[in-house]
Amino acid sequence: MENPVPAQESGSEMNAVQEATFDTAEEATAFYEIAKQRLLNVNHWDDVAKLPSSTFILCDPSGNRITRNVQLGDYLKIDIPGPGTSTGDGYDWVTVEFIEEQHRNGADIMSFRVRPTDNPQSEEKAVAHFFDDAATSTFQVQKIGNVVTAEVHGRNETPNTKTDHVMDNIRNTMVGLGAKVGASYPQWKGLVAGIAAVD
């Protein structure tokens, strides 16, 4: 069974976790289903996070917006505050390379993992993201007993500075360094807090 979170080998890493505790395992199971839907409905993440942050748009492999839960092979078009890249037509792009619900060691775990990729709407086949394609982000909801957690794990995060566009390289360096020193953490903390929020 594949571990959804890759090993940390280079660059920086990030972990954001929020948990919700219930009186019974049955209540936790019911809430786990709600949290899973929040996780998989990427187009509504900015509503779930409840704070100004990046906007995530779910797209098909051609880069066209779609309105359903995320699936393997989908793309996420990310609009982060500030200037975007010319490579990504103003956006950062990732693709969904893993999605699976696992049951192991008494835990129920719904995960999907994304990796920086090219802009599917461009002829230029170069990574259109401020991290290079060694980086991953894994989004998870898991239930163990009467506790449900929402988690985001970033691994092997290194700025993408080898594009053919000087301004993209400068921008990616600045955004990547900002993420390394924690500038992106409030966004991910807001997302996991929203996913794990008991209304």
Secondary structure, 3 states (H helix, E strand, C coil): CCCCCCCCCCCEEEEEEEEEECCCHHHHHHHHHHHHHHHHCHHHHHHHHCCCCCEEEEECCCCCECCCCCCCCCEEEEECCCCCCCCCCCCEEEEEEEEEEEEECCEEEEEEEEEECECCCCCCCCECCCECCCCEEEEEEEEECCEEEEEEEEEEECECCCCCCHHHHHHHHHHHHHHHCCCCHHHHHHHHHHHCCCC
